[in-house]
Amino acid sequence: MVKKILFVFLLLSVFRGNSVIGQSVIDSLRIEMSKLGDADTHNEKKAEICLRLSEEYESVNTDSFNYFIDKGFSFYSRPDYGSRVYLGLVNAKANYYFVNGDFKQAKSMFDEALTKAPSLRERDYTFESTVAMSLGVTCRKLGLTDSTLYYYNRAADLSKISGDKSTLSAIYYNIGVMYFSSERYEDALSNGELSAKYAEEADDIDMYMYARIVVASAYARLKKYAESAEILKDNIEKALSREYTLLAMSSFGPLLSTYQLWEKKDSARIYLEKYEKYIEKIPQGSPTALELISTRASLYNWMGEHRKCRDILLNNPQVLAQISYEAYHRLLAHSYKGLGDYKNAFINIQEAYAYCDSIMKTQVNREMSELNAKLNINAKELEISRLENEKALQKASQVRLGIYMGVIIIILFIIILMLQHKRKIQRKEAELNSAKRYIEGLENERKRLAKDLHDGVCSDLLGVIMQMKRSDVSDKDSAVEMLENIRSGVRTISHELMPPSFQLTDLDEMLYDYFAKIEEQTGIHIEYVSHSDCGWNQISHKVGYEVYRIVQEVLSNVIKYSGADKIDVQMKHGGEMLHLVISHDGNWETENKNGGIGMRTIDDRLKTIGGTYSITRENGVSISIDVNLLRNVDK
């Protein structure tokens, strides 16, 4: 009843044939629906027909896909989690949100489907394992590594109960993709091969080809280019012989990437010309189509055909849904540079710089410097202005000399004032740069410690726990519980050390979740009240990030040293100002005695965003923080 979803590098429905809508199937379903009439006696059957219609449109028409899902829900006056059709609609809606990039909503819907699946009148372990796998992929998209591994393991356990090797193949495929994304290519290879084995046993040719894409991609990163290319070419020819165009093109992009890594420009050009005609048959806007567009642009840039690269990117802005904003503008900048259009190259490299991380910024900054040297716009304008002023002075008459001298004196006076002002600004910038370097060093150390804790200690503890659960040690429950507590503590520390991500949330939500976690861990009651006049999303990521870290530092001092039983936090956003007050009933002397470094960090962070703070000690301790948001508009 419910169409199984397989997750390739993005979420793709498995095509059993070519990409054309099964119009005959759709027509027969519509006729069947019309025969049921308007009476409420056949609502369950009508909902089932809507679910089947949504499956027919899923891969080719997103609007129709969503329309029939919502129409199916309309036949239920209230949720019916015992119905296979109703849960199928919930799962389909989650797939719709995923395909459209709303991963938080997709996670919520998948979670609802998985939680309610045991309530089915006839339990279906294959359905449960598919939903658990979908939930794992969604968590991976949200960067929730622990949850990803949990749901993948749960999906594997459920699929073993059902005996569905096709679903088991898809699970190991997604684990392989996860390892590939983490640059653990040996692990990606072994899981891809395991996925291919189960797909072959299940006689699932589509899943077998997808698994071989992971294997081939891992081979390419391990510099086994010949093996990679052979697998992908074999995939393409087999898929085209069955008229599975979309499946064939899913292997075409990785094949081009393999030749690019292999530095085989002629081979890449040959296969690009050979298979490019099939790209037109792929539904426009689909993940595979966007992936191929971005791959073609990258290849043309690599082969020196910069005009083609530029035209592809400018004519297909929707490719941003497939590659990062930073990668898009860097590629566009390189194409402009290759065409000698240094002005547009510089504009785009600036755009890329604004969105790349600190490691990538070094390379991008170097490219910006090279382009700026070629442009040298400001220097030329200043030189022209100087020559024009000299010429004007030479032509000036003696009669107006006195006026010019007066003007010169005024200009000199203004210059002196400007130089004095500039010195003040330079002093402030020096202080600000010192604070930024301190904070950056602190953050880099936090990230290193968090990664070591998470990837090393947490993973090792998880492995020990899983091993002990499978063993027959008599007191293993006690040992497992102790190890789980240790792992939970280490994971909490690593999560606190890692910088927060504002891509899918805002400062208010981040603080709300943080206070809830602290309250649960410490038992200290935290009362949080917030209000915004114009929406929390108006606060820039930079300001939100620093405020979040400041709150972490303050609460850490309070919890460790003050002995407080209750903490009150109030945050107000008035458009131009952000006002934050943290109050507690603890001992300030003890807190201040041990918090010297913490207060230094808070002071430095506030300098980077133009903020101030003050402390009052009356009926407890209150720390007031004010940030002028207008000073951060251009930062």
Secondary structure, 3 states (H helix, E strand, C coil): CCCCEEECCCEEECCCCCCCCCHHHHHHHHHHHHHHCCCHHHHHHHHHHHHHHHHHHCCCCHHHHHHHHHHHHCCCCCCCCCCHHHHHHHHHHHHHHHHCCCHHHHHHHHHHHHHHHHHCCCCCHHHHHHHHHHHHHHHHHCCCHHHHHHHHHHHHHHHHHHCCHHHHHHHHHHHHHHHHHCCCHHHHHHHHHHHHHHHHHCCCHHHHHHHHHHHHHHHHHCCCHHHHHHHHHHHHHHHHHCCCHHHHHHHHHHHHHHHHHHCCHHHHHHHHHHHHHHHCCCCCCCHHHHHHHHHHHHHHHHCCCHHHHHHHHHHCHHHHHCCCHHHHHHHHHHHHHHCCCHHHHHHHHHHHHHHCCHHHHHHHHHHHHHHHHHHCHHHHHHHHHHHHHHHHHHHCCHHHHHHHHHHHHHHHHHHHHHHHHHHHHHHHHHHHHHHHHHHHHHHHHHHHHHHHHHHHHHHHHHHHHHHHHHCCCCCHHHHHHHHHHHHHHHHHHHHHHCCCCCCCCCHHHHHHHHHHHHHHHHCCEEEEEEEECCCHHHCCHHHHHHHHHHHHHHHHHHHHHHCCCEEEEEEEECCCEEEEEEEECCCHHHHHHHCHHHHHHHHHHHHHHCEEEEEECCCCEEEEEEEEHHHHCCC
